[in-house]
């Protein structure tokens, strides 16, 4: 998709968006303008990288959506 096409689609969406969406878009643009393109802190970025390495090495414990829901429901009922 070209930049011009993206710009047109974004403008159209912004024109139709509600206040909450506009606020989110505004905050993201402010973060980008300030040169901080990441929404994560440095510590959070390191943790994501660490977990990514573990996942790719097959050493991370993962759950299906159904398993995660079951675990969450169990924790909430305790």
Rosetta constraint file for C-alpha pairs under 8 A:
AtomPair CA 1 CA 5 HARMONIC 6.35 0.50
AtomPair CA 1 CA 6 HARMONIC 6.73 0.50
AtomPair CA 2 CA 6 HARMONIC 6.28 0.50
AtomPair CA 3 CA 7 HARMONIC 6.02 0.50
AtomPair CA 4 CA 8 HARMONIC 6.19 0.50
AtomPair CA 5 CA 9 HARMONIC 6.23 0.50
AtomPair CA 6 CA 10 HARMONIC 6.04 0.50
AtomPair CA 7 CA 11 HARMONIC 6.06 0.50
AtomPair CA 8 CA 12 HARMONIC 6.22 0.50
AtomPair CA 9 CA 13 HARMONIC 6.15 0.50
AtomPair CA 10 CA 14 HARMONIC 6.00 0.50
AtomPair CA 11 CA 15 HARMONIC 6.14 0.50
AtomPair CA 12 CA 16 HARMONIC 6.54 0.50
AtomPair CA 13 CA 17 HARMONIC 5.93 0.50
AtomPair CA 14 CA 22 HARMONIC 6.94 0.50
AtomPair CA 17 CA 21 HARMONIC 6.00 0.50
AtomPair CA 17 CA 22 HARMONIC 6.43 0.50
AtomPair CA 18 CA 22 HARMONIC 6.36 0.50
AtomPair CA 19 CA 23 HARMONIC 6.14 0.50
AtomPair CA 20 CA 24 HARMONIC 6.39 0.50
AtomPair CA 21 CA 25 HARMONIC 6.20 0.50
AtomPair CA 22 CA 26 HARMONIC 5.99 0.50
AtomPair CA 23 CA 27 HARMONIC 6.18 0.50
AtomPair CA 24 CA 28 HARMONIC 6.24 0.50
AtomPair CA 25 CA 29 HARMONIC 6.18 0.50
AtomPair CA 26 CA 30 HARMONIC 6.17 0.50
AtomPair CA 27 CA 31 HARMONIC 6.25 0.50
AtomPair CA 28 CA 32 HARMONIC 6.24 0.50
AtomPair CA 29 CA 33 HARMONIC 6.03 0.50
AtomPair CA 30 CA 34 HARMONIC 6.20 0.50
AtomPair CA 31 CA 35 HARMONIC 6.68 0.50
AtomPair CA 31 CA 36 HARMONIC 5.58 0.50
AtomPair CA 31 CA 37 HARMONIC 6.24 0.50
AtomPair CA 31 CA 38 HARMONIC 7.94 0.50
AtomPair CA 31 CA 39 HARMONIC 7.84 0.50
AtomPair CA 32 CA 36 HARMONIC 5.63 0.50
AtomPair CA 32 CA 37 HARMONIC 4.93 0.50
AtomPair CA 40 CA 44 HARMONIC 5.62 0.50
AtomPair CA 40 CA 45 HARMONIC 5.98 0.50
AtomPair CA 41 CA 45 HARMONIC 6.18 0.50
AtomPair CA 42 CA 46 HARMONIC 6.30 0.50
AtomPair CA 43 CA 47 HARMONIC 6.35 0.50
AtomPair CA 44 CA 48 HARMONIC 6.22 0.50
AtomPair CA 45 CA 49 HARMONIC 6.21 0.50
AtomPair CA 46 CA 50 HARMONIC 6.12 0.50
AtomPair CA 47 CA 51 HARMONIC 6.14 0.50
AtomPair CA 48 CA 52 HARMONIC 6.01 0.50
AtomPair CA 49 CA 53 HARMONIC 6.26 0.50
AtomPair CA 50 CA 54 HARMONIC 6.41 0.50
AtomPair CA 51 CA 55 HARMONIC 6.06 0.50
AtomPair CA 51 CA 60 HARMONIC 7.23 0.50
AtomPair CA 52 CA 56 HARMONIC 6.12 0.50
AtomPair CA 53 CA 57 HARMONIC 6.17 0.50
AtomPair CA 54 CA 58 HARMONIC 6.28 0.50
AtomPair CA 54 CA 59 HARMONIC 5.07 0.50
AtomPair CA 54 CA 60 HARMONIC 5.22 0.50
AtomPair CA 55 CA 59 HARMONIC 5.78 0.50
AtomPair CA 55 CA 60 HARMONIC 4.74 0.50
AtomPair CA 55 CA 61 HARMONIC 7.82 0.50
AtomPair CA 63 CA 67 HARMONIC 5.64 0.50
AtomPair CA 63 CA 68 HARMONIC 5.85 0.50
AtomPair CA 64 CA 68 HARMONIC 6.13 0.50
AtomPair CA 65 CA 69 HARMONIC 6.14 0.50
AtomPair CA 66 CA 70 HARMONIC 6.22 0.50
AtomPair CA 67 CA 71 HARMONIC 6.19 0.50
AtomPair CA 68 CA 72 HARMONIC 6.10 0.50
AtomPair CA 69 CA 73 HARMONIC 6.08 0.50
AtomPair CA 70 CA 74 HARMONIC 6.17 0.50
AtomPair CA 71 CA 75 HARMONIC 6.21 0.50
AtomPair CA 72 CA 76 HARMONIC 6.13 0.50
AtomPair CA 73 CA 77 HARMONIC 6.22 0.50
AtomPair CA 74 CA 78 HARMONIC 6.49 0.50
